[in-house]
Amino acid sequence: MQEIIRGKVLILGKNIDTDQIYPGRYLEIVSPEEIGSHCLEGVDPEIPKNFRKGDIVVAESNFGCGSSREHAPIALLNMGASLVIADSFARIFFRNSINLGLPLLVVKGLYKVLKDGEEIEVDLRKGTVTLLSTGKVLQGEMLGDMAMKILSHGGIKDMMREGRDLI
């Protein structure tokens, strides 16, 4: 996991649920590439076609609400999202994402000061977002030590495979 992430943003609205992130009609797909190719189709079918690896998803509040399916963060990872930033996340989605190695950051109101396609730089360790067009820095909620440890290993399964102590 990179602690400094730089990419262009895709701005989404509020209450983006797991079925919008990864529609249920695709749950039988097992190919990671194909899973990623359907990510966010429930919001706009053009998103997975235009999303570039390393881009950053920025949303309003309650991102990942709905069912607790792990397919949603898996789809985001396989679409190429390097990070998701929102005002708030559904709790189970947040935990699933961290456990699968998808970094998330809470930064209130970020979506209000960005334009689609704008480039930002995120320091996960510090919880900061820098708008590269202006140099403005916004402070988000820092991730806890355990979340950072899990992310640094690429997810909780990889951490456990390496025999790392979870405490």
URNOR-V769878 format. One record per residue. RES is the residue in one small letter. PHI is phi in degrees with one decimal (none if undefined). NEAR is the number of other C-alpha atoms within 8 Angstrom. Layout:
RES:PHI:NEAR, RES:PHI:NEAR
This chain:
m:none:7, q:-85.3:5, e:-84.6:8, i:-109.6:8, i:-120.7:11, r:-125.9:10, g:-173.9:10, k:-88.3:12, v:-100.1:14, l:-112.5:10, i:-97.7:10, l:-120.1:9, g:-85.3:8, k:-102.0:9, n:56.6:10, i:-76.1:13, d:-90.9:11, t:-64.7:14, d:-75.1:11, q:-75.9:11, i:-69.0:16, y:-142.2:15, p:-55.3:14, g:-57.1:6, r:-65.8:5, y:-105.9:9, l:-62.6:7, e:-83.4:5, i:-70.4:7, v:-116.7:6, s:-71.9:6, p:-55.4:8, e:-63.7:8, e:-69.9:9, i:-58.7:15, g:-61.9:15, s:-72.1:11, h:-111.5:13, c:-64.0:16, l:65.1:13, e:-59.1:14, g:-69.1:11, v:-92.9:9, d:-161.7:7, p:-60.0:10, e:-82.5:7, i:-56.6:11, p:-63.8:13, k:-74.3:7, n:-103.1:6, f:-73.3:9, r:-103.9:8, k:-52.6:8, g:97.2:10, d:-64.8:15, i:-120.9:13, v:-88.9:12, v:-122.8:13, a:-135.9:14, e:-78.9:14, s:-92.5:11, n:63.7:13, f:-68.7:14, g:86.4:14, c:-70.0:12, g:101.6:7, s:-68.7:7, s:-92.1:7, r:-60.0:6, e:-73.6:9, h:-58.8:8, a:-62.9:14, p:-66.9:12, i:-62.6:12, a:-64.2:16, l:-60.7:12, l:-61.0:11, n:-78.5:12, m:-77.7:15, g:110.3:12, a:-63.5:14, s:-89.2:12, l:-173.0:12, v:-123.8:13, i:-121.7:12, a:-151.8:18, d:-66.2:13, s:-161.7:10, f:-127.0:13, a:-63.9:10, r:-59.1:6, i:-68.3:7, f:-60.6:14, f:-58.4:11, r:-65.5:8, n:-58.3:10, s:-62.7:14, i:-59.9:15, n:-62.5:12, l:-92.2:12, g:94.1:13, l:-97.6:14, p:-67.9:10, l:-128.2:11, l:-144.6:14, v:-93.9:11, v:-136.4:12, k:-64.3:8, g:76.3:8, l:-58.7:11, y:-59.4:11, k:-75.8:5, v:-107.1:6, l:-115.9:7, k:-116.4:8, d:-51.2:8, g:88.6:7, e:-68.6:9, e:-96.5:11, i:-131.5:12, e:-126.2:12, v:-119.0:12, d:-104.9:11, l:-62.1:12, r:-61.6:8, k:-87.7:6, g:74.3:13, t:-110.6:11, v:-125.1:12, t:-109.2:11, l:-81.3:11, l:-67.7:9, s:-72.3:6, t:-122.8:5, g:84.0:7, k:-65.2:7, v:-114.0:8, l:-112.3:9, q:-94.8:8, g:-105.4:11, e:-83.0:8, m:-69.5:9, l:-74.2:10, g:-71.3:6, d:-59.2:6, m:-67.3:8, a:-61.0:9, m:-64.1:10, k:-64.5:8, i:-62.7:14, l:-63.4:15, s:-63.7:9, h:-98.3:11, g:82.6:11, g:130.7:14, i:-69.9:13, k:-65.2:8, d:-63.7:9, m:-62.7:12, m:-70.4:10, r:-61.5:7, e:-76.7:6, g:75.0:6, r:-77.5:7, d:-72.9:5, l:-81.3:5, i:-99.2:3
